[in-house]
């Protein structure tokens, strides 16, 4: 069964939150068994704009009023999640106390997924994601042990689906451990197909591209015991969570990262490059390919000016004609002191080093 516990049940009185954002501008007890995999996931993120990078969310107190909780667990297990004000690393932290009954004939799971609606990022509106960096402090202990499995990782949701990065294992020795997960790519996150066991499909991933819908980030806790002979008590805590969104830099806002864009100064999603020199026509008034814009290029444009024979290399805006619009663009780059040649292009091109 699914337990969507109320915030009143989960939140201690007098809790305070210290979640910060640094931006440069802007399912209950299910009767199923599965792999002996535990998931303890924790993620918080911020949303940069196109052309900006390194947006950060951090949380070191965990006010539960800011989270939505989804609990999955097998019958007979229990979990109590709350904000501790004194047992963090240091101070406040997120703490979960879990209990597994003595049952040497069964496998038991507990999963708690937390999502913070305020921690959201929409690639369609704010730019594609290049990578994600994550770090946290994690404490774990179990009595009397040994524990079947446990771990921690990063979680995100998109279009109602939950995605997880690979799990790292924490010793059950009751000490704080620092965890870092850096340069996480779209393909590093796999779809969770069973939220009770954290079974995943490694062929399905979230969409970090400019077409991607809203992504929300949160936390999750989980443990799995295999045929426990005695009652098991587990204490898991998280503190000092920091997550960084490294957004794709797209200087001209055409949906292409600068590193994959053949014209950085003018939007050109079609990447038209009729002379195949690695510089898109929208940035390339160098019709004779000498890596300068001068009278030789002006002569080429004059020879192709409508209604004269069409020269696609002199059609900078790609409208099928060489006309005054193309002349105006050439004029703007003619003997340009700041940019004496064509471009700039983010791709290797014939004028690199000119």
C-alpha positions in Angstrom: 0.0 0.0 0.0 1.0 3.6 -0.5 1.3 6.0 2.4 1.3 9.7 1.5 1.9 10.9 5.0 0.8 14.4 5.9 3.3 17.1 6.6 2.0 17.5 10.1 2.9 13.9 10.9 6.4 14.3 9.5 7.4 17.7 10.7 8.7 18.5 14.1 7.7 21.7 15.8 9.9 24.8 15.6 11.7 23.5 12.5 13.7 26.1 10.5 15.1 25.8 7.0 18.4 27.0 5.7 18.2 26.1 2.0 20.0 28.4 -0.3 20.0 29.1 -4.0 22.9 30.7 -5.8 22.0 31.7 -9.3 23.8 34.3 -11.5 20.4 35.8 -12.7 18.1 33.7 -12.7 4.0 5.5 -3.9 3.1 2.2 1.0 3.5 -1.3 1.7 3.6 -3.3 -1.5 3.7 -7.1 -1.4 6.4 -7.7 -3.9 10.0 -8.8 -3.8 12.9 -7.9 -6.1 16.6 -7.3 -6.4 18.5 -6.9 -3.1 19.1 -3.2 -3.9 18.7 -0.3 -1.6 18.4 3.2 -2.7 19.2 6.2 -0.6 19.0 9.2 -2.9 19.4 12.9 -2.3 19.4 15.7 -4.7 18.8 19.5 -4.8 19.2 21.7 -7.8 18.8 25.2 -9.2 17.9 26.5 -12.6 20.2 28.6 -14.8 19.3 30.6 -17.9 20.6 29.9 -21.4 24.3 31.0 -21.5 24.7 30.7 -17.7 26.3 27.9 -15.8 26.9 26.6 -12.3 23.5 27.2 -10.6 23.4 25.8 -7.1 21.0 24.6 -4.5 22.1 23.7 -1.0 20.3 22.5 2.1 21.7 21.9 5.6 18.6 21.7 7.8 15.8 20.0 5.9 12.5 21.6 6.8 10.1 18.8 5.9 7.3 21.3 5.2 9.1 21.9 1.9 9.0 18.3 0.7 6.3 15.9 -0.6 6.8 12.3 0.6 6.1 8.9 -1.1 6.6 5.8 1.0 6.9 2.2 -0.3 7.4 -0.7 2.2 6.7 -4.3 2.7 4.2 -5.4 5.5 5.5 -5.3 9.0 8.2 -2.7 8.4 8.1 0.9 9.8 9.8 4.2 9.0 9.8 7.5 10.9 11.3 10.5 9.1 11.9 13.8 10.8 14.1 16.9 11.0 16.6 16.5 13.8 17.9 19.8 15.1 21.0 18.4 16.9 22.2 15.2 15.3 23.4 16.5 12.0 26.9 17.3 10.7 26.6 19.5 12.6 23.2 20.8 13.8 20.1 20.0 11.9 19.7 17.2 9.4 17.2 14.8 7.8 16.9 11.6 9.9 15.0 8.4 9.2 14.6 5.6 11.7 13.6 2.3 10.1 12.6 -1.1 11.6 12.4 -4.6 10.0 10.6 -7.4 11.8 12.2 -10.8 12.5 11.1 -12.9 9.5 13.6 -15.5 8.2 11.3 -16.4 5.3 10.9 -13.1 3.5 12.8 -10.2 1.9 11.8 -6.7 3.2 12.1 -3.3 1.6 11.6 0.3 2.7 11.8 3.2 0.3 11.1 6.9 1.0 11.1 9.3 -1.9 11.2 13.0 -1.1 10.5 15.7 -3.8 10.9 19.4 -3.3 8.5 21.2 -5.8 10.6 24.4 -5.5 13.7 22.6 -6.7 12.7 22.5 -10.4 14.4 23.2 -13.7 12.9 23.3 -17.2 15.3 22.9 -20.1 12.7 24.1 -22.6 12.6 27.5 -20.8 16.0 27.7 -19.1 18.4 25.9 -21.4 19.8 22.4 -21.8 21.7 20.7 -19.0 25.3 19.7 -19.7 26.0 17.9 -16.4 25.1 17.7 -12.7 27.5 17.7 -9.8 26.3 16.5 -6.3 27.7 16.1 -2.8 26.4 15.3 0.7 27.2 14.0 4.1 25.6 10.7 5.0 25.4 8.8 8.4 24.3 5.2 8.6 24.0 2.6 11.4 22.1 -0.7 11.9 21.6 -2.8 15.0 22.2 -5.6 15.4 23.1 -6.2 11.7 24.2 -7.4 9.3 22.2 -5.5 6.8 21.0 -6.9 3.5 21.9 -3.8 1.4 21.9 0.0 1.6 23.2 2.9 -0.4 22.8 6.4 -1.7 22.7 8.3 -4.9 21.0 11.1 -6.9 17.3 11.3 -7.9 15.3 13.4 -10.3 11.7 13.3 -11.6 10.4 14.2 -15.0 6.9 13.7 -16.5 5.9 11.7 -13.4 8.9 9.3 -13.7 11.7 8.8 -11.2 15.3 8.5 -12.4 18.3 7.3 -10.3 22.0 7.5 -10.7 24.0 4.4 -9.6 24.0 3.6 -5.9 27.1 4.0 -3.7 27.3 1.8 -0.5 27.8 3.3 3.0 29.4 1.4 5.8 27.0 0.6 8.7 29.5 1.9 11.2 27.6 5.0 12.5 30.1 7.6 11.2 29.6 10.5 8.8 30.8 10.0 5.2 31.3 12.6 2.5 30.0 11.6 -1.0 30.6 13.3 -4.3 29.0 12.5 -7.7 30.3 14.7 -10.4 29.8 15.3 -14.1 26.6 13.3 -14.2 25.2 13.1 -17.7 21.7 12.4 -19.0 22.6 8.7 -19.7 23.8 8.3 -16.1 20.2 8.5 -14.8 18.1 5.3 -15.3 14.3 5.0 -15.0 13.1 3.4 -11.8 10.5 0.8 -12.9 9.8 -0.5 -9.4 9.7 2.0 -6.6 9.6 -0.6 -3.9 12.8 -2.4 -5.0 14.5 0.4 -7.0 14.7 -1.9 -10.0 15.7 0.2 -13.1 15.6 0.2 -16.9 19.0 1.4 -18.0 17.8 2.1 -21.5 15.4 4.9 -20.5 16.8 8.3 -19.3 15.5 11.8 -18.6 15.7 14.5 -21.2 18.4 17.2 -20.5 18.1 18.7 -24.0 16.4 22.0 -25.0 13.3 20.0 -25.6 13.2 18.6 -22.1 10.2 19.2 -19.8 10.3 20.3 -16.1 12.7 18.3 -13.9 12.2 18.2 -10.2 14.7 17.1 -7.6 14.5 15.6 -4.2 15.6 12.9 -1.8 15.0 9.2 -1.2 15.9 6.7 1.5 15.9 2.9 1.3 17.1 -0.3 2.7 16.6 -4.0 2.0 16.9 -6.9 4.5 17.0 -10.5 3.3 15.4 -13.1 5.6 16.2 -11.2 8.9 16.4 -13.6 11.9 16.0 -10.8 14.4 14.5 -7.3 14.5 16.7 -4.8 12.6 16.8 -1.1 13.5 18.4 1.4 11.1 19.3 5.0 11.5 20.0 7.0 8.4 20.8 10.8 8.2 21.7 13.3 5.5 23.2 16.7 5.8 25.0 19.5 3.8 23.6 18.6 0.4 24.9 20.7 -2.5 23.9 20.1 -6.1 25.1 22.1 -9.1 23.5 22.3 -12.6 26.0 23.0 -15.3 23.9 24.4 -18.0 24.8 24.2 -21.7 26.2 27.6 -22.8 24.2 28.8 -25.8 25.3 32.4 -26.4 22.9 33.2 -29.3 19.9 31.2 -27.9 19.4 29.0 -31.0 19.2 25.7 -29.0 22.7 24.6 -29.9 25.5 24.6 -27.3 28.3 26.9 -28.2 30.7 23.9 -28.6 28.3 22.5 -31.3 27.3 25.8 -33.0 29.0 27.0 -36.2 27.8 30.6 -35.6 27.9 32.0 -32.1 26.8 35.5 -32.8 23.6 34.9 -34.8 20.8 32.3 -34.1 21.0 29.7 -36.8 19.4 26.4 -35.8 19.7 25.1 -39.3 23.5 25.4 -39.2 23.6 26.3 -42.9 27.2 26.2 -44.2 27.3 26.2 -48.0 31.1 26.4 -48.3 31.6 23.8 -45.6 34.4 25.7 -43.9 33.0 25.1 -40.4 31.5 28.6 -40.2 27.8 29.0 -40.7 26.6 31.4 -43.5 24.9 33.5 -40.8 28.4 34.4 -39.6 30.4 34.1 -42.8 30.6 37.0 -45.2 34.0 35.7 -46.3 32.9 34.4 -49.7 36.4 33.8 -51.1 37.6 31.9 -48.1 40.7 33.9 -47.3 39.6 34.3 -43.7 39.0 38.1 -44.0 36.0 40.2 -45.1 37.1 42.8 -47.6 36.7 44.1 -51.2 37.2 40.6 -52.7 34.1 39.4 -50.9 32.2 42.6 -51.9 33.0 41.8 -55.5 31.6 38.3 -55.1 28.4 39.6 -53.5 28.0 42.1 -56.4 28.4 39.4 -58.9 25.6 37.4 -57.3 23.3 40.2 -56.4 19.8 39.5 -57.6 18.9 39.1 -60.5 22.5 38.0 -61.3 23.4 34.3 -61.0 22.7 33.0 -57.5 25.7 32.2 -55.3 24.6 30.4 -52.1 27.8 31.4 -50.3 26.8 35.1 -50.6 23.3 34.3 -49.2 24.0 34.9 -45.6 20.4 34.8 -44.3 19.4 31.8 -46.3 16.3 33.3 -47.9 17.2 32.1 -51.4 18.3 35.5 -52.8 21.4 37.7 -52.5 20.0 41.1 -51.7 20.3 44.3 -49.6 19.9 42.2 -46.4 23.0 40.3 -47.3 24.8 43.5 -48.3 23.9 45.0 -44.9 25.4 42.0 -43.1 28.6 42.2 -45.1 28.8 45.9 -44.4 28.6 45.2 -40.6 31.6 42.9 -40.8 33.6 44.8 -43.4 37.1 45.4 -42.1 35.7 44.8 -38.6 38.4 45.7 -36.1 36.9 43.5 -33.4 36.4 40.5 -35.7 38.3 41.0 -38.9 37.3 37.6 -40.3 34.2 35.4 -40.4 32.6 33.8 -37.4 32.9 33.3 -34.5 32.3 29.6 -34.8 32.3 27.0 -31.9 33.4 24.3 -34.4 36.8 23.5 -35.8 37.0 25.6 -39.0 39.2 26.7 -41.9 40.0 30.0 -40.2 41.1 28.7 -36.8 44.3 30.4 -35.9 44.0 33.0 -38.8 
